[in-house]
Amino acid sequence: MARMAHVLALAASAFLLVGCVSQEKYNALKLDRDGLAEQLAKSQTDASGARAEADSYKNQLSQLIGNGNNLQGLITNLTNENAGLHSQLDALNQKYADAMNRPAGGTALPPELSNTLSQFAQQNPDLVDFDAARGVVKFKSDVTFAVGDATLNPRAKEVITRFASILNSSQANGYELMVAGHTDNQRVSNPKTIAAGHKDNWYLSAHRAISVGNELMTEHVNPQRVAVVGYADQRPIASNGSASGQQQNRRVEVLILPTTVRSTSPSMASGSPTRSSKRGGNVNMNKDSTAGNGEMSKPVLNK
């Protein structure tokens, strides 16, 4: 660009020195000047475009570097969160194993509380079993929920209301609770059951445990006391080779753990008075039937 400007200056000087020149030479000089001026303008435009492109690349590089830092931070946070969840799950599994491995013949809870729970089970034998040796109240899924559903039926809600009053009594209100859902080993296959969110036995067992846990909290059991877990068909108590064994395996257990709640705030002491939204759908959904009409084609395989 400097050279072009210099040439233009020389051309102008030559014109002044020569004075009068022929029209032909004048036109030639003018064309040269105009061409050089056009090249100069184009060079300036190209230079400006190159600077803008360089600035754009610089901004993109800065964004990439910033996004890389953000991505690394997100990965770190997710890794830490995942480790925390694994730790919580390990703790829950250990508590469950400890409760289930207690020797038979004794009582896991104080005699007064154990007697109260035994009477509660005797008053509701169609719906509830109580394992005094392990401190576990078992709700039978076949009479607690509709087939392939996780919505508590009215009878189950009445019984859970009574159960919650025991858990809130002075005998039991300091104990932690684990609500564990279980299924048999029959695969979830009914499209309506799957469409309702119970995609497989893991989902169904977890959703049923959540329903029981929510109902307890609706009845003012302190949420800080409650843990919920779904075990699908991984913790059978009977053989899945028979209909009666499968029926026993379909259950929701409430483990009354011999550990006290670590912290209790007055605002949470009475639990949540708001009833949670219900899971589940058609009361006649049978996960073991693909008929699609909601009929209970195999009641014995109810989950």
Buried (B, 14 or more C-beta within 10 A) or exposed (E): EEEBEEBBEEBEEEBEEEEEEEEEEEEEBEEEBEEBEEEBEEEEEEEEEEEEEEEEEEEEEEEEEEEEEEEEEEEEEEEEEEEEEEEEEEEBEEBBEBBBEBEEEEBBBEEEBBBBBEEBBEEBEEBBBBBBBBBBBBBBBBBBBBBBBBBBBEEBBEBBEEBBBBBBEEBBBEBBBBBBBBBBBBEBBBEBBBEBEBEBBBBBBBBBBBBBBBBBBBBBBBBBBBBBBBBBBEBBEEEBEEEEBBBBBBBBBBBBBBEEBEEBEEEBBBBBEEEEEEBBBBBBBBBBBEEEEBEBBBEEBBB
